[in-house]
């Protein structure tokens, strides 16, 4: 499986976060990224990636969970957030979720990406 449009957009925004540790690379070659599993939970999803140099974004030994990326989806502007799982420098998993228990949209036709500001 390949990365979808929403995943590409939120991952690209994640790389622009100035609060991240020093990046090993500033962009991802999505043609070299393989999805090993994409599981929808009802209120969100988990996408797991095959470990590859294309996703080695940080120095060896860097592990973290977090992210400050949000997106409004479709004409109803459904609010969504994203967590990025980094293990030993590699982006391994992307988690997307809705707020307030809203259902994840079956189809995504519009994407408006934004930075989440803590405290807002």
VOBA-1610 file (N, C-alpha, C; in pm, whole numbers, padded with zeros to 5 digits, always signed):
BEGIN
Unk+00085-00119+00000Unk+00000+00000+00000Unk+00088+00124+00000Unk+00034+00230-00051Unk+00107+00356-00056Unk+00040+00459+00037Unk+00112+00565+00064Unk+00065+00674+00148Unk-00045+00750+00072Unk-00154+00787+00142Unk-00261+00860+00076Unk-00238+01011+00086Unk-00321+01087+00019Unk-00306+01233+00011Unk-00309+01300+00148Unk-00402+01260+00235Unk-00410+01318+00369Unk-00282+01290+00448Unk-00236+01166+00444Unk-00114+01130+00516Unk+00005+01211+00466Unk+00016+01228+00335Unk+00126+01308+00279Unk+00121+01452+00333Unk+00003+01510+00331Unk-00011+01650+00373Unk+00022+01668+00521Unk-00027+01580+00607Unk+00001+01598+00750Unk+00147+01567+00782Unk+00206+01471+00712Unk+00348+01441+00735Unk+00436+01557+00689Unk+00403+01618+00576Unk+00480+01734+00531Unk+00469+01850+00630Unk+00351+01872+00687Unk+00334+01979+00786Unk+00412+01947+00913Unk+00412+01821+00954Unk+00488+01777+01072Unk+00635+01816+01058Unk+00691+01800+00939Unk+00832+01831+00917Unk+00863+01980+00928Unk+00763+02063+00924Unk+00783+02208+00933Unk+00772+02261+01078Unk+00744+02172+01173Unk+00728+02212+01313Unk+00863+02257+01369Unk+00876+02386+01408Unk+01005+02436+01457Unk+01043+02383+01596Unk+00951+02317+01665Unk+00982+02264+01799Unk+01039+02122+01794Unk+01049+02062+01675Unk+01102+01926+01663Unk+01253+01923+01688Unk+01304+01807+01732Unk+01450+01792+01736Unk+01506+01810+01595Unk+01636+01823+01584Unk+01699+01844+01454Unk+01664+01729+01360Unk+01615+01766+01243Unk+01574+01667+01143Unk+01694+01614+01065Unk+01691+01485+01033Unk+01792+01427+00945Unk+01763+01462+00801Unk+01635+01488+00770Unk+01596+01530+00635Unk+01473+01618+00647Unk+01456+01708+00552Unk+01346+01804+00559Unk+01228+01768+00471Unk+01240+01659+00396Unk+01128+01615+00314Unk+01132+01464+00299Unk+01018+01408+00263Unk+01003+01264+00249Unk+00978+01231+00102Unk+01049+01131+00053Unk+01025+01079-00081Unk+00914+00974-00070Unk+00790+01017-00089Unk+00675+00929-00067Unk+00671+00811-00164Unk+00739+00820-00277Unk+00745+00707-00370Unk+00820+00589-00308Unk+00902+00617-00208Unk+00982+00513-00142Unk+00921+00467-00010Unk+00801+00515+00023Unk+00737+00481+00150Unk+00629+00376+00126Unk+00634+00269+00203Unk+00533+00163+00196Unk+00454+00156+00325Unk+00324+00145+00311Unk+00234+00128+00425Unk+00218-00021+00448Unk+00243-00067+00571Unk+00227-00209+00602Unk+00088-00239+00655Unk+00022-00139+00715Unk-00113-00159+00768Unk-00181-00025+00786Unk-00308-00020+00755Unk-00390+00098+00779Unk-00520+00047+00842Unk-00542+00083+00968Unk-00655+00031+01044Unk-00745+00148+01085Unk-00871+00143+01042Unk-00968+00246+01080Unk-01039+00202+01207Unk-01052+00293+01303Unk-01107+00262+01434Unk-01250+00311+01453Unk-01303+00384+01359Unk-01434+00447+01373Unk-01419+00596+01393Unk-01338+00635+01493Unk-01312+00776+01519Unk-01176+00820+01468Unk-01108+00732+01394Unk-00976+00767+01344Unk-00911+00652+01271Unk-00776+00653+01269Unk-00702+00548+01200Unk-00561+00539+01255Unk-00496+00427+01229Unk-00354+00406+01252Unk-00295+00360+01120Unk-00189+00426+01076Unk-00117+00383+00957Unk+00024+00346+01001Unk+00064+00223+00973Unk+00198+00176+01007Unk+00281+00169+00880Unk+00407+00211+00893Unk+00497+00219+00778Unk+00608+00116+00787Unk+00649+00068+00671Unk+00767-00017+00662Unk+00888+00070+00694Unk+00975+00020+00778Unk+01095+00097+00814Unk+01185+00109+00691Unk+01218+00232+00655Unk+01304+00256+00540Unk+01379+00387+00559Unk+01485+00404+00483Unk+01563+00527+00491Unk+01478+00649+00455Unk+01376+00631+00375Unk+01288+00743+00339Unk+01220+00802+00462Unk+01204+00722+00567Unk+01136+00768+00689Unk+01232+00782+00808Unk+01362+00780+00783Unk+01456+00810+00892Unk+01468+00961+00899Unk+01388+01020+00987Unk+01375+01166+00992Unk+01461+01231+01099Unk+01503+01152+01197Unk+01580+01206+01310Unk+01702+01119+01335Unk+01788+01165+01424Unk+01909+01090+01458Unk+01874+00957+01524Unk+01964+00861+01507Unk+01948+00732+01572Unk+01927+00753+01722Unk+01838+00676+01780Unk+01809+00687+01924Unk+01696+00783+01956Unk+01650+00862+01859Unk+01541+00956+01884Unk+01408+00882+01880Unk+01333+00890+01990Unk+01199+00832+01996Unk+01106+00935+02056Unk+00985+00944+02003Unk+00888+01042+02053Unk+00749+01007+02005Unk+00651+01062+02073Unk+00511+01054+02034Unk+00458+01196+02044Unk+00398+01245+01938Unk+00344+01381+01945Unk+00320+01437+01808Unk+00295+01565+01808Unk+00270+01634+01684Unk+00176+01750+01708Unk+00189+01851+01628Unk+00106+01971+01641Unk+00039+02001+01508Unk-00017+01897+01445Unk-00081+01911+01315Unk-00229+01880+01330Unk-00311+01966+01272Unk-00455+01944+01267Unk-00503+01958+01124Unk-00624+01911+01098Unk-00683+01927+00965Unk-00834+01935+00979Unk-00892+02022+00898Unk-01038+02026+00883Unk-01070+01952+00754Unk-01160+01853+00766Unk-01188+01767+00652Unk-01327+01790+00598Unk-01337+01795+00466Unk-01463+01800+00393Unk-01540+01929+00418Unk-01657+01938+00358Unk-01735+02062+00367Unk-01789+02087+00508Unk-01801+01981+00592Unk-01847+02003+00730Unk-01732+02046+00822Unk-01611+02055+00765Unk-01492+02102+00837Unk-01468+02023+00966Unk-01480+01892+00955Unk-01460+01804+01070Unk-01317+01820+01122Unk-01305+01852+01250Unk-01175+01874+01314Unk-01106+01741+01343Unk-00980+01732+01301Unk-00902+01612+01325Unk-00763+01648+01373Unk-00701+01556+01446Unk-00565+01574+01494Unk-00481+01453+01461Unk-00349+01466+01476Unk-00257+01362+01432Unk-00142+01345+01530Unk-00110+01220+01559Unk+00007+01186+01640Unk+00107+01113+01552Unk+00232+01146+01570Unk+00340+01086+01493Unk+00424+01003+01590Unk+00447+00879+01555Unk+00525+00787+01636Unk+00663+00773+01572Unk+00766+00813+01646Unk+00904+00804+01598Unk+00977+00708+01691Unk+01040+00607+01633Unk+01116+00507+01707Unk+01255+00495+01648Unk+01355+00521+01732Unk+01495+00512+01691Unk+01524+00594+01565Unk+01459+00711+01554Unk+01483+00802+01442Unk+01390+00785+01323Unk+01314+00676+01319Unk+01225+00647+01206Unk+01080+00680+01239Unk+01010+00743+01146Unk+00865+00758+01158Unk+00805+00621+01132Unk+00737+00564+01233Unk+00687+00427+01222Unk+00536+00421+01209Unk+00465+00518+01269Unk+00318+00513+01271Unk+00263+00654+01268Unk+00150+00670+01201Unk+00073+00794+01202Unk-00066+00760+01254Unk-00108+00834+01355Unk-00243+00816+01410Unk-00324+00941+01381Unk-00444+00923+01326Unk-00537+01033+01303Unk-00660+01011+01388Unk-00719+01118+01438Unk-00836+01105+01525Unk-00926+01226+01509Unk-01054+01206+01539Unk-01150+01315+01541Unk-01167+01361+01685Unk-01223+01477+01702Unk-01251+01530+01835Unk-01395+01500+01874Unk-01416+01473+02001Unk-01552+01457+02051Unk-01623+01332+02006Unk-01547+01232+01963Unk-01608+01107+01923Unk-01675+01108+01787Unk-01653+01216+01709Unk-01709+01218+01573Unk-01654+01099+01495Unk-01732+01053+01400Unk-01690+00942+01316Unk-01591+00992+01210Unk-01492+00909+01180Unk-01397+00941+01075Unk-01472+00937+00941Unk-01453+01037+00854Unk-01525+01039+00726Unk-01489+00919+00638Unk-01587+00864+00571Unk-01564+00750+00480Unk-01488+00793+00356Unk-01509+00917+00314Unk-01440+00973+00198Unk-01392+01112+00235Unk-01272+01148+00188Unk-01216+01280+00215Unk-01205+01354+00082Unk-01278+01466+00073Unk-01280+01543-00051Unk-01211+01679-00036Unk-01199+01727+00088Unk-01133+01855+00114Unk-01044+01841+00236Unk-00925+01903+00229Unk-00829+01897+00339Unk-00774+02036+00363Unk-00791+02087+00484Unk-00732+02215+00524Unk-00640+02188+00644Unk-00509+02191+00620Unk-00409+02161+00722Unk-00378+02287+00802Unk-00356+02271+00931Unk-00315+02384+01016Unk-00228+02334+01130Unk-00157+02427+01193Unk-00075+02395+01309Unk-00160+02409+01435Unk-00150+02312+01524Unk-00219+02319+01652Unk-00130+02399+01747Unk-00186+02500+01808Unk-00112+02582+01903Unk-00154+02540+02044Unk-00056+02495+02125Unk-00090+02452+02261Unk-00163+02562+02338Unk-00264+02522+02415Unk-00338+02618+02495Unk-00455+02683+02423Unk-00476+02648+02296Unk-00585+02708+02220Unk-00688+02605+02187
//
